[in-house]
Amino acid sequence: MDDDALLALATRLADQAAAAINAVRAAGFAVERKTDRSPVTEADRLAEALIVEGLRSAAPHIPVIAEEEIEAGTAPTDPGTRFWLVDPLDGTREFAAGRDNFTVNVGLVEDGRAVLGAVAVPATGELFWGRVGAGAWKRDAGGTRPIAVRAVPQQGVTVMGSHHYQDDPRMDRFLAGRRVARVVNIGSAEKFCRVAEGSADLYPRFGPTMEWDTAAPQAVLEAAGGTLRLLDGGGPLVYGKAGWINAAFVCEGRQP
C-alpha cells in the first residue's frame, strides 16, 4: 500500500469515526475519568476501536499507537520507525462540555516525522487531510478543495490559543511586538487546521501535548505549506519519544 492509499485509508477512517462520535453525542453519554483524571467517554472508545481495527485490517504491517490503548497498557511498546498515531477524540473536555471544538486525528510517522494525516471535525462536518510534499485538502458542505497557509494580512496575525489556557501570561509575552488582529481560543487539533487552511496565522502551544495530539494535524499543516518548530531552540518536533510527550512548540503559516 503506497502513501496515497495510506492517506486515503486514514481519511476514510477519520470520517467514519466522526460519524460514530456524532451518533454517540446525539444519543447521550456518560463522562468517566482515567487514571490521570482526564475525561473519557463511550465516543472515545468507539471511535478508537473503529480506527484501530480499520488500520490493522488494511495495513497489518504498520503498528498502531492509539491513546486509549496506551492508557490500557495494550499498545505496542516498540513500534519501530513507521507507525500510526491515533487520537480518536482530541478535545474530550470540549466534547463533554457540549462545545464543538473536538477532532479525530489519524497520522502516520516515518523516521520520527509526521508524513501524512487526516483530521476530522465531527461537529462541523469538516475533514482535513494532507501528505507532506504532496499537498493538503479540506472537505466541507461546499465540497472538496486544496488548502494552503496564507501570508500574514496587513491588519496582523490571527492567533489560535488553547481554550483551557487562555489566561496564560506566556501568550502575552510571546505576542509582544507583533501586530495582532485577534486571538481565538478553542480546544483540540482544530487550531492546526485553521492555520493550514489560511484562516489563522499562528498557534503557539506552551504546555505539554501528546504525540497522538499532533502527528496528524502537523502533517496537514506542513502539507499546506506551514511550519512547526519547538519553542526551545526552534528545532523540529520528532516522534517516537519516551513517554510520547511533546515539548512546547509554535505553528506558523507564511510570513509577511
N, C-alpha and C positions, 0 to 999 in steps of 0.2 A: 504494500500500500504506500503510494508516494505522498508527499506533503500536501498536495492539493486534496487528495482523498481524505487524509487525516484531518485537514481543516474542515472539509465538508462534514465529516463524522462529528467533530466537536461542535460544529454549528447546529447540526440536526439534534444532537442530544441536549444541548443547552436550551434549544427551543422547546423540546418535549418536556424538559424539566420545568421550564417556566409555566407551561400549561398545567402541569401537575401541581405546582405551587399555587397557582391561581384557583384551582379546584379546592384545595385544602382551605385557602383563605375564604372562599365563598361558603364552605360548609361549617367553618368554625373550628377552633383548635385550642389545645392547652399549651401553656408555656412551662417547660421544665428547666432545671438548672444542671449544668455539667459540673464536673469536679472543680473547675476553676471559677464557678459561679456565673459563667456566661450562659445566655439562654439557648435553648434548643427546642424545636417543635417537630411535629409529625412531618411538616413540609420539608425540613432539612433532611430527615432520614429517607423520606420517599424520593426526593429529588436525587440524593446521592446514590441510592440503590439503582435507580433508573440509569444514571450516567455511568456508574462503575460497571454495571452489567453490560451496557452497550459498548463501552470501550474495550472491556476484556473479551467480549464475544467477537468484535470486529478486528481487533488488533491485539491478540493474546501475547504477542512478543514484547509489548511495551508495558512496563509496570505502571500501576496507578497509585498515586498518593492522594488520598481524599480526607477531608477534615474530620468527619465523624469516625472513619476507620482509625485515624491516628488517635482520637480520643478513646476508642475501644481497644486499642493495642493490637489491631489485626492488620495494619498496613505493613508493606514490606519495609524492612529496616535498612536495606542497601539496594536501592532501585537502579544503581548503575548511572550511566551518563545520559540516558534518554528515558524520560518518564513523563507521565501526565501529572498535573497538579489540578485538583478539583476542589472548588468551594461550592457546594450545592446551593447554598443560600447565604450570600455575603450581605451582611446587614440584618441579621436576625432580630436585633433590637428594634430596628426600624419596622420590620415586618410585624413583630409582636405588638408594637405601639400603634399599628394602623397607618403608618406612613408608607409612602410609595417608593422610597429610595433604597431598594434592595436588588441584588443581581444574582445571576447564576454564572459562574466562572469555570471555564474548561480550557486549560492551557497546556502546551507541550514544551518541555525543556530539553535542550540538547547541549551537552558540554557546558553546563552551567548557565546557559542563556535561554530566555523565553523566546521561542521562534515562531509560534503561531498560537492563536487563541480565539475563543468565542465568548462573548458576554451578552447575556440576555437581561432585559429589564422587564420582569413579568408584569408589573402594574401598568406600564405604558404600552406594552407590546413591541418595544424596540428590541432589535437584535443587531449586535455589532460583531464583526469578525475580521481577522487580518492575518497575514503572514509576512514576517519581516523581509523586506526586499521585493515583495510582490504586490503590496497594496492592501487597503482596508476598505470595508464596505459597511453600510447600515441599511437595515430594512425596517420600515415603519408603515403607518397607514397610507403614506404617499407612494410606497413602492420601495425598490432597492436602488441604491446609488453608491458610487465610491465616495469616500470621505478623506479629508486631509486637514491637517492643522493649518491655522491662519497666521499671518503676520499680526503683530500687536496693533490694534486700532489706535488712531491718534488720541482718542479720549482716554486711553490707558488700558491696563490689563483687567480682565475679569478673572478673579481668583476663586478657585474651588477650595473650600475648607471643610473640615470634619464637623458634622452636626454635634458630636459629643465633646468636641474640644474647641468650640467656637470662641471661648474666652481665653484661650491660651495666649499669654503675653509674647510667646515666641513668634507668633504670626505678625504682630505689630513690628517687632524688631526686624523680621525678615523682609517686610514690605517697606521699611523705611527708605526713603529716597526714590521710590518707584511711583509712577503715576498710576493710580488705581481707580478704575471705573466703578467696580463693585466687588463685594465678596459674597459668595453664595455658599452657605453651609448645609451640606447634605451628608448622608451616610453612603457607604458601600463603594464598589469599584465604578459606579456611575461617574464619579469625578474624573477618572481617567478618560472615559468615553466622551465627556463634554469637551475636554481638551482635544481629543483625537478628531472630533467632528468639526472643530473650529468655532464652537460657541463659547469657549473659555480658553484661557491662555496659560494658566499657571496653577499647579496643585502641589503645595509643599506639605509633606507629612512628617511631623516632628516626633510622634510616638511610634512604638513598635507595631509592625504588622507581621502576618504570617505569609509564607511563600505562596500558599494557595489563594491568598487575597489578591496577589499582584501579578502572577505569571500571565494569565490570560489577558487582563487589561493592559499590561505592559506591552505584550505582543501587538495588540490592536493599536496602541499609541505609537509605537515605533514603526509599525507598518504604514501608519498615516503620516509619518514624517516627523513625529515628536521625539523627545528625548527624556530619559530618566537617568538621573545621576544621584549618587549618595551625597548627602549634605556634608558629611565629614570627609573632606578630601576630593569629592567630585568624581570618584570612580564609578564603575558600573555596578549594578545590582546583580549578584550572581545567585544561583540556585543550587540546592543540594547541601545546604549548610547544616551543621549540627543543631538540632532543635527546631529547624525550619523558621527561625526568627529573622526578620529583616531589620536593618538599621534605618534611621531617618533618611528620607530622600526628597527629591523635588522633580515633578513632571513639568515639561515646558513644551509649548508649541514653537512656531517660528519666531525669531526675534525681529524687532523693527528694521 
